[in-house]
Every structure is written in C-alpha cells, then in structure tokens.
Amino acid sequence: MKTVIELHGVHKSYQLGQHLVRALRGVDLQVQAGELLALTGPSGSGKSTILNLCGLIDQADQGQVVIQGSDIASFSERELTLQRRQTIGFIFQSFNLVPVMTVAENVDYPLFLNGVPEAERKVRVAAQLKAVGLEEHAQHRPDALSGGQRQRVAIARALIKRPALVIADEPTASLDSVTADQVLDLMRERGQAEGAAFVIASHDERLTRRADRIVHLLDGRLQ
Ligand SMILES: Nc1ncnc2c1ncn2[C@@H]1O[C@H](COP(=O)(O)OP(=O)(O)OP(=O)(O)O)[C@@H](O)[C@H]1O
C-alpha cells in the first residue's frame, strides 16, 4: 500500500490574544491510498487543524508533514499551491460551490485551473457527473439543487482531478439522514473506484461505520 500523507510528531499552536492554544500536541498519522479515515473527537480537539495540515492549507510548528513521500517543509509557497491544486480535493459541510457557475462549470473548474485541455475536460466532466448521478443537472445552477445533490457536485469536483487525497470537513452535517447515507455511500464508492485516500472529520456515526479506520482526537492528541 502506498502512503499518501504522513504526520510525524506534529505540534500546532495558535496565539489567541495572550493565550497560546495548543491545538495539536504530537500527532503521528499515516493514511494509505484508497483508505477512508474518519477523524472524530469533541469540538476543539484539533480535527480541523489536522485537516488544514493534511490539505497543505497550514503548516506545523514542529514535526513533519509528508505528502507522497515529500516533506512539505521543502516546498515553496508556489509548490504548495500547485501540490494542493493537483493532489488534493476538498469537500466542505456547506458545499462551497460557486453560485454563478453551472454544475458542469463547478466540476470543470479544478481541471481548468490545472490547465487541462478543453476537449479532455469535457469528457472527464461528463463522466464524473454521470458517476455521481447528476448528468441531467449539468446545466443547472447549484441553487436549483437539493442539499444532497449539491454535495454530489462537491464530490465530483473533488474527484475530477483524480486526487491522491480528499479532505472532507463534516460532509454530512447539512444533510438529512437518508441523503447523508447516500452521500457517504457515494464517497466510499467513488473513493475506492478512484483510489483516493479520504480523511474525513465527522461526528456522524454513519460515517464511522463506513470508515476503514477511525482515529479519535482528544485535546490535540490521538487516543
Ligand atoms: N485560527 C485560530 N486561532 C486561534 N485558535 C484556533 C484557531 N484555529 C483553531 N484554534 C483553536 O485550536 C483548537 C483546535 O481547534 P480545531 O478547530 O482544530 O478543533 P475541531 O476538533 O475541529 O473543533 P470543531 O469540531 O468545533 O470544528 C481549539 O481550541 C480552537 O479554539
């Protein structure tokens, strides 16, 4: 199995006024290709901080973050941005779709940013929309869709660039329970089909039932 992302002895603190908040206190974590990892823990335990580090949005104060064998400390800002664009897909609780773009344009956007030729983009977007069951909504705008359909668009957008890693922050928190089940099944199925590693922060028990592995955080440490 190929390791996609590794955290070694990671510490991260935030300065909050006069206080230093120790969000992570020595975290070791490795996620393999095709694995779905659920990150659980109470509010404030450090889940989002781990997602931000794995998503190369933030950097550790101490310790190493290694993506596909490269320590990110060796990356320039530009290399970090490129790595994020090419290797990592993001799924958010509130979908974060672009409201003035159609469903197809939202899904196409990461490929456009990565400079993929238009003819190839069209084929890949059509295939990805079909895979998430939204081909009939390609020309609709997100506000014409249900919450579950919007999250399917977000899944298609995250997977369209064939990322090694998908980061998801509470992806079912805005969905009713039937829709949440469908979205989770879709993430699981598409993730396995595409061979992407998923790191998902969630309190949702349905997710933890479908995960390959569950890690529990408490006060910035893995239990
Ligand atoms: N930008 C920031 N500035 C100051 N403190 C922060 C910042 N981001 C996070 N923290 C603090 O770091 C700790 C860990 O926060 P984090 O958001 O990672 O937890 P979480 O487990 O994701 O919580 P939740 O489930 O509520 O989203 C908390 O005490 C939080 O207040």
The ligand as a Gaussian input file, in Angstrom:
#p B3LYP/6-31G(d) Opt

LIG

0 1
 N       -7.127000      30.302000      13.840000
 C       -7.178000      30.006000      15.120000
 N       -6.822000      30.916000      16.067000
 C       -6.862000      30.603000      17.374000
 N       -7.224000      29.401000      17.869000
 C       -7.585000      28.469000      16.986000
 C       -7.594000      28.714000      15.581000
 N       -7.998000      27.577000      14.953000
 C       -8.248000      26.682000      15.935000
 N       -7.999000      27.202000      17.146000
 C       -8.109000      26.501000      18.441000
 O       -7.412000      25.267000      18.331000
 C       -8.132000      24.221000      18.990000
 C       -8.438000      23.114000      17.997000
 O       -9.369000      23.633000      17.043000
 P       -9.942000      22.796000      15.820000
 O      -10.777000      23.746000      15.009000
 O       -8.843000      22.095000      15.144000
 O      -10.880000      21.741000      16.566000
 P      -12.044000      20.812000      15.981000
 O      -11.872000      19.490000      16.650000
 O      -12.034000      20.863000      14.510000
 O      -13.367000      21.520000      16.524000
 P      -14.856000      21.573000      15.869000
 O      -15.402000      20.161000      15.931000
 O      -15.583000      22.504000      16.790000
 O      -14.709000      22.102000      14.478000
 C       -9.368000      24.882000      19.595000
 O       -9.090000      25.179000      20.943000
 C       -9.546000      26.123000      18.770000
 O      -10.184000      27.137000      19.525000

